[in-house]
Amino acid sequence: MKMKDAMSLRELWGNKPCDHPTLEKEYERGAATGDYVCIQCGEAAWGKNWNKKEEVSLPVK
């Protein structure tokens, strides 16, 4: 997804919550930026798995 398209998508989506179901590589001027973009809300972050929530393990007593 082009960076400008991701920015437009973020503006349209607004502040609604999103679970970021699917990510795409982000591109600027034909080159990958290293970020991945949620195709639903347009949020971008580094790495292809940023949308996966880390599981927190509690200590065993």
Backbone bond lengths (Angstrom), bond angles and torsions (degrees), N, CA, C in turn:
res aa  C-N    CA-C-N  psi(-1)  N-CA   C-N-CA  omega(-1)  CA-C   N-CA-C  phi
1 M - - - 1.447 - - 1.528 107.28 -
2 K 1.305 115.81 137.04 1.459 120.04 177.08 1.526 109.86 -71.12
3 M 1.325 115.13 146.40 1.458 121.04 -177.95 1.530 111.28 -57.03
4 K 1.323 117.41 -41.54 1.468 119.86 -178.92 1.529 111.22 -66.49
5 D 1.331 117.52 -32.85 1.466 120.35 176.97 1.531 110.88 -68.33
6 A 1.330 115.93 -38.43 1.469 119.97 177.63 1.527 110.66 -63.84
7 M 1.333 116.03 -40.90 1.471 119.70 179.24 1.528 110.62 -63.49
8 S 1.327 117.33 -41.71 1.468 121.13 178.04 1.519 110.87 -63.16
9 L 1.330 115.91 -41.94 1.456 120.67 179.69 1.526 110.86 -62.67
10 R 1.342 117.48 -41.73 1.466 121.09 177.40 1.521 111.38 -59.98
11 E 1.319 116.74 -42.61 1.468 120.66 179.20 1.521 111.09 -62.78
12 L 1.328 117.15 -42.72 1.461 120.83 179.64 1.530 111.82 -67.92
13 W 1.326 116.48 -37.49 1.461 121.48 -176.70 1.525 110.96 -70.63
14 G 1.308 117.57 -39.33 1.463 120.94 -179.50 1.519 111.73 77.50
15 N 1.323 115.76 -148.43 1.469 121.54 -176.66 1.518 113.44 -98.74
16 K 1.320 116.98 19.03 1.467 119.14 179.36 1.527 109.77 -67.99
17 P 1.327 117.17 150.02 1.468 119.04 176.53 1.528 110.94 -68.64
18 C 1.319 115.92 152.80 1.464 121.37 179.05 1.520 108.23 -146.94
19 D 1.324 117.27 139.94 1.467 120.03 177.57 1.530 111.92 -95.47
20 H 1.324 117.62 6.97 1.461 124.89 175.17 1.536 111.97 49.24
21 P 1.331 117.02 63.59 1.460 120.62 -173.87 1.534 114.70 -66.95
22 T 1.325 118.29 -31.73 1.464 121.08 -176.21 1.516 110.29 -140.34
23 L 1.332 115.88 133.88 1.454 121.52 179.55 1.526 110.60 -114.41
24 E 1.330 115.33 150.01 1.464 123.11 174.67 1.515 108.19 -129.62
25 K 1.338 116.61 152.12 1.464 120.22 174.45 1.514 109.53 -62.61
26 E 1.323 115.24 145.72 1.460 121.15 177.61 1.531 108.61 -100.66
27 Y 1.336 115.78 138.03 1.459 122.08 -179.10 1.520 110.83 -126.17
28 E 1.324 115.10 144.21 1.462 122.39 173.88 1.528 106.74 -133.72
29 R 1.314 116.37 121.52 1.469 122.79 -177.66 1.522 112.36 54.53
30 G 1.322 116.55 37.28 1.452 122.46 176.51 1.520 115.57 83.74
31 A 1.321 118.17 -3.27 1.461 121.31 -179.72 1.525 110.06 -111.00
32 A 1.326 116.05 140.56 1.466 120.72 177.30 1.527 109.57 -66.46
33 T 1.338 116.23 137.30 1.460 121.21 -179.12 1.529 112.39 -87.85
34 G 1.333 117.46 -15.90 1.464 121.47 -173.90 1.514 111.65 97.03
35 D 1.336 116.22 -14.62 1.458 120.97 177.90 1.528 109.67 -90.87
36 Y 1.317 114.24 158.48 1.457 121.69 172.78 1.518 107.20 -121.77
37 V 1.327 116.35 143.26 1.464 123.55 -173.25 1.521 110.34 -114.89
38 C 1.316 116.16 136.57 1.463 121.08 172.10 1.526 107.64 -71.39
39 I 1.318 117.00 125.22 1.469 119.32 -177.42 1.526 112.07 -76.88
40 Q 1.333 116.98 -7.75 1.460 120.50 179.12 1.531 111.82 -90.69
41 C 1.345 117.29 -47.16 1.466 119.78 -174.38 1.523 114.01 -114.91
42 G 1.345 117.61 -13.59 1.453 120.97 178.09 1.511 115.61 88.64
43 E 1.330 119.10 -0.32 1.467 120.33 178.69 1.523 109.38 -65.53
44 A 1.328 115.77 138.74 1.459 121.12 -178.84 1.517 109.98 -122.50
45 A 1.339 115.32 146.72 1.464 121.40 176.13 1.518 107.84 -157.62
46 W 1.339 115.64 165.62 1.452 120.58 -176.85 1.518 110.59 -77.05
47 G 1.318 116.16 138.79 1.458 122.51 174.15 1.511 113.17 92.95
48 K 1.329 115.58 149.16 1.461 120.45 -174.58 1.520 114.42 -80.77
49 N 1.317 117.65 -6.01 1.463 120.09 -178.91 1.523 113.51 -120.94
50 W 1.326 117.86 19.68 1.468 119.06 -177.18 1.517 112.56 -63.45
51 N 1.313 117.56 -21.66 1.462 120.12 -178.16 1.523 112.91 -79.81
52 K 1.315 117.45 -10.84 1.470 120.78 179.59 1.513 108.81 -82.15
53 K 1.293 115.65 125.78 1.456 120.09 178.79 1.519 108.49 -75.69
54 E 1.318 115.46 134.50 1.461 119.35 177.54 1.520 109.09 -73.75
55 E 1.311 114.16 134.32 1.450 118.71 177.88 1.523 108.20 -80.24
56 V 1.302 114.49 131.62 1.451 120.26 179.08 1.514 107.71 -99.07
57 S 1.326 116.08 120.37 1.460 119.03 179.20 1.520 108.77 -96.85
58 L 1.285 114.91 132.92 1.449 120.89 179.52 1.528 108.61 -88.12
59 P 1.312 116.90 145.52 1.465 118.72 178.74 1.525 110.88 -64.56
60 V 1.318 115.17 142.96 1.457 120.73 178.69 1.524 108.02 -82.61
61 K 1.342 115.25 132.90 1.475 119.85 -179.48 1.493 110.08 -100.68
